[in-house]
Amino acid sequence: MSDVTATSGRGFWDNSGGRSGLAAWIFSTDHKRIGLMYFWSIVIFFLVGVMLGLLIRLELIAPGVNFLGAQRYNATFTLHGVIMIFLFIIPGVPAAFGNLVMPIQIGAEDVAFPRLNLASFWFYAIGATLALVSLFTAGGAPDTGWTFYVPFSTRTTTNVSLAVFAVFILGFSGILTGMNFLTTVHRLRAPGMTWTRLPLFTWSLYATAWVQVLATPVLAITLVLIMAERLVGTGLFDPASGGDPIMYQHLFWIYSHPAVYIMILPAMGVISDIIPVFARKPVFGYKAIAISSIAIAAAGSLVWGHHMFTSGMSDMAVLVFSLLTFIVAIPSAIKVFNWVSTLYKGSIRLDPPMVYALSFVLLFSIGGLGGLILGAPGTDVHVHDTYFVVGHFHYVMFGGTGFAFFAAMHYWLPKYYGRTYNKKVALWAWGLMFIGFNFLYMPMQILGMQGMPRRYYDYVPKFADLNLLATISSWVLAAGLLLMFANVFYGLFRGKPFGTNPWGGASLEWTATATPPLLENFTEEPIVTHGPYDFKQAGVRADD
Amino acid sequence: MTEQHKDYTGAKLGMWLFLFTELILFGGLFILYGVYLNRYPQEFITGGGELNVWFGGGNTLVLLTSSLTVAMSISALQRGNRSLCVKLLVATIAMALLFLVNKYFEWSAKIHHGIYPGAPSLQEGPPGESVFFGLYYLTTGLHGLHVLIGAGILTWVMFLVRSGKVNGDDFVTLENAGLYWHLVDLIWIFLFPLYYLVL
């Protein structure tokens, strides 16, 4: 594979399509440039979301009104939720790293519809802008929580209509990306890239894309209904005119529960790609991991009712949704066991991507097991709407998807810049984050068990100690995040050169492309002769 | 760069996926219809009785015919008859506009009788009726919007056909526009009986 190491200059960076400056980016249909635009926008919104999260913790540092007060607290947690969910976690791994990596992994020059891909990014940018505009116009920042529950969302005087419209536009972006990725995986695989030779990251994106395409339209119609409710008063969710607010909850969760699989599946794909490379062993149970992605996507579409156990649904519905929820745990556990089995007798290298990936497995398992407590109707009634839910959600979403995003960042991003970060600093940053993370969210789970409700700016004094601990830990976590980003970003622009395949990966993005990859990725169409984790057959080794 | 990578099957696949999303978008409204029909059968029957079958039936006829003309326009282009293709597309677009004009008169008659979302007469009546008409306006309104978008797309494709960019060898854009138009038609085929006939 020495022919690909002969790189001329800076790969796709040298080829700006005849445009210069900003135009070389915002009009580029190159999947790598689009991926990087997503990455940087997503990181910026993530940091804004982190600031809002820190503000929430600051208000909760002690009982009583501290910094924000009730109304601003409501607006802050709504924004934190909307930004983190719709602008960071949902597009995070699939839009940023999916665009950067997936076409190369399957041996394609680009995605199936490059211009549509650019349009997706524009929709993302427009949606994000509208979301920001909604904060400062009309009635001010929405205060409904990210779920926009009726009847409050149809009555509040804050700027819900615009925020909802922004999310609608963001949904478009997701649908178009999903369609694009599905078509790409079906149509543009290189010769020899059979379905059982697809890297597991691509498999997970494929499953995710189906969820995006099939679930997002339900969100779209739900948001249209809120807008209609606010603008013309159709009354479909208003009991006074015969509507039923519970129907809103059903429609909302028909999308929003599958949406958590849009968030977690690509993250699992990242982990499935990283662990074998750093354990120097072919992944254990390739087919089981690939099929479990599809199984999670399918089963996960049928469990939305577990968000509504206390809404007054019939007991029969509660039991059915609970059973289906437990079924989702099976494919999730299959993945965890396969990752652990891959590690068994591996020759493990604790490089930064691997450390982030391993902490994903631990944190996701803690969060996932907490999910079973919430999925059982009996225990759910006790912890419903408490801090246990907040803790659980952050364990799976931040400890899961967030850490996978960081793992992907440490694993793939240097490939696209040709320079890399300092490994030691990356590990220190991970240590800070890991400690801060657990001492922030574990207290939340305990507080929830003790009965502290979520979404209030105040609490009774007996919860003070653990809240103080959580707030202090939020600073440790933030310090770790800052150190991690500073180290990676400095490294990408000023760091040591990054070779073609320093991690010793066997999938095409490592074996068949230059660093940084060229425009249209390959000098000639690759012919695939082995699986993505057959390190011996690929003849690859990690650099020391 | 994108021109040299024409992939007929890929383009069709992408379009079909998009059509799924449209079906599911309307699916949300059909779910609400099912649930509320189950809850307020009597009010739905009363509400459905007030809809004018002639307007609905006329529009069904118009849309079905327009589906025929768009399908014929594709065949015409495949056989190399560009001017016939353009004529058939113009006919399709004209029927789309006729549909909307028809809808306009139907809606304004209803609104004239004080039946519109949030109308006082509805709010005083039984709750189920206001839900029925809320759904009726939302569903037919969203469908009308799709008719408008479809007409826009067909107009755009018609210009592409006229300029020769879409032609007998490369007609997937026209075919996809036709698919979209059939979808708009198909949704109406379900809307019409649900609101005008079965109640």
Contacts between the chains, C-beta under 8 A, distances in Angstrom:
chain1	res1	chain2	res2	distance
A	29	B	1	7.4
A	29	B	2	6.8
A	109	B	5	7.4
A	110	B	5	7.8
A	112	B	7	6.7
A	112	B	10	4.9
A	112	B	14	6.6
A	113	B	10	7.9
A	113	B	14	6.1
A	114	B	1	7.6
A	114	B	2	5.6
A	115	B	2	6.2
A	116	B	14	7.7
A	175	B	18	7.7
A	175	B	21	5.4
A	178	B	17	7.6
A	179	B	14	5.3
A	179	B	17	4.4
A	179	B	18	5.9
A	179	B	21	7.8
A	180	B	14	7.2
A	182	B	13	7.5
A	182	B	14	7.9
A	182	B	17	5.9
A	183	B	10	5.1
A	183	B	13	5.0
A	183	B	14	4.6
A	183	B	17	7.1
A	186	B	10	7.5
A	186	B	13	6.1
A	187	B	7	5.7
A	187	B	9	6.5
A	187	B	10	4.1
A	187	B	13	6.8
A	188	B	7	8.0
A	188	B	10	7.6
A	213	B	17	5.4
A	213	B	20	6.2
A	213	B	21	5.8
A	214	B	20	6.6
A	214	B	21	7.6
A	214	B	24	6.2
A	215	B	24	8.0
A	216	B	21	7.0
A	217	B	21	4.5
A	217	B	22	7.2
A	217	B	23	8.0
A	217	B	24	4.0
A	217	B	25	4.1
A	217	B	27	7.5
A	217	B	28	7.4
A	218	B	24	6.1
A	218	B	25	7.7
A	218	B	27	7.3
A	218	B	28	5.3
A	220	B	25	5.7
A	221	B	25	5.1
A	221	B	26	7.5
A	221	B	27	7.8
A	221	B	28	3.5
A	221	B	29	6.3
A	222	B	28	6.5
A	224	B	138	7.7
A	224	B	142	7.1
A	225	B	28	7.7
A	225	B	138	7.2
A	228	B	117	7.5
A	228	B	134	8.0
A	228	B	138	5.8
A	232	B	117	4.7
A	232	B	118	6.1
A	233	B	117	5.7
A	233	B	118	3.6
A	234	B	117	4.4
A	234	B	118	7.4
A	234	B	134	3.6
A	234	B	135	7.8
A	234	B	137	6.9
A	234	B	138	5.9
A	235	B	117	6.9
A	235	B	118	7.0
A	235	B	123	8.0
A	235	B	130	5.3
A	235	B	131	6.7
A	235	B	134	5.2
A	236	B	32	6.4
A	236	B	36	8.0
A	236	B	131	6.2
A	236	B	134	5.0
A	236	B	135	6.6
A	236	B	138	7.4
A	240	B	123	8.0
A	240	B	127	7.5
A	241	B	122	7.4
A	241	B	123	6.1
A	241	B	127	5.5
A	241	B	130	4.2
A	241	B	131	6.7
A	241	B	134	7.5
A	242	B	36	7.6
A	242	B	40	6.5
A	242	B	43	7.7
A	242	B	126	7.5
A	242	B	127	2.7
A	242	B	128	5.0
A	242	B	129	7.7
A	242	B	130	5.7
A	242	B	131	4.3
A	243	B	127	7.9
A	243	B	131	5.8
A	243	B	134	7.5
A	244	B	35	7.5
A	244	B	36	7.9
A	244	B	39	7.7
A	247	B	32	6.3
A	247	B	35	6.2
A	250	B	31	7.9
A	251	B	28	5.7
A	251	B	31	7.3
A	251	B	32	7.8
A	254	B	28	7.9
A	520	B	1	7.9
